[in-house]
């Protein structure tokens, strides 16, 4: 074995993506997709009717920041519990499933806490609610769709070749 990728990767002709590149791509897509989602589902919350434009923009940006932290925490927990040193070449499916499950579990808890207990926000009648959970369909779908799309984006492109860089500048003639 060389590095974290087996010689079988080369035999199969696969160019695997490194963990750091996958993590960077995943988080970049998570940030962009959650920002879009937060603005898209804002009309399903009462803030849409009661808040000023500035309050709505602030809420979407604030929630996107929280989404980024949730996504990173869910991925790290999943990697610690279900991944290995060769991820994403190995153990990809368990890590993806764990990340979605952890993010979804936290979101359901957070929706309950902030709607029922703290009353920090509220749904409009337009928001379909999952009866047993009391959580809105949109935030639940957000934590299924966005992580899955983000993993797809992170893994979809072949690895780029490593360019050789030297620390010393070339000698002048």
Secondary structure, DSSP 4 states (H G I P E B T S, - for coil): -BTTB-HHHHHTT--PPPHHHHHHHHHHHHHHHHHHHHHHHGGGBTHHHHS-HHHHHHHHHHHHHHHHHHHHHHHHHHHHHH--TTTTTSSHHHHHHHHHHHHHHHHHHHHHIIIIIS----B-TTS-EETTTTEEHHHHHHHHHHHHHHHHHHHHSPPPPPPP--SSPPPP-
